[in-house]
Amino acid sequence: MRNKLFIISNESVYLDENNKFYCDNIDLKSIPEELNNYSNISLIARYSKKIRSKKN
């Protein structure tokens, strides 16, 4: 059984129709990708209507 991990951020995040999120902060993209190997990740962040540069 994998642990649940919640990441809370004040970063603006854009969510597309395929449930992929985009943000401007590279750390907010890379850290959850690696932690996803060990835990179930839930990201809590601000919603943005603009498409951001980094894709996760």
Helices and strands as residue ranges (DSSP letters): E 3-15, E 21-23, H 26-35, E 39-47, E 54-55
